[in-house]
């Protein structure tokens, strides 16, 4: 037969997260700020690539740019960056849904 353990007996053996060795030495605010900074930088770069591709395409349409290869490469770089960001977003949302649906 199983022994029923009182919660107060278990509580002293549970170590708080702040005292965990894996968390010590890593300031939460810095890592969070760096992540947000990196994410913003990536999104800005993708946006910049899209604007550049649009500008090159417009200049080709009015005859200022003569290289169709340059236009196509700029559009492919823009498309690839956007698809990468979209896939990362989808993976993050999928992970979030998995965590939310976990039984407690």
ABEGO torsion letter per residue (X at the ends): XBBBBBAAAAAAABBBAAABAAABGBBAAAAAAAAAAAAAAAAAAAAAAAAAAAAAAAAAAAGABABAAAAAAAAAAAAAAAAAAAAAAAAAAAAAAAAAABBX
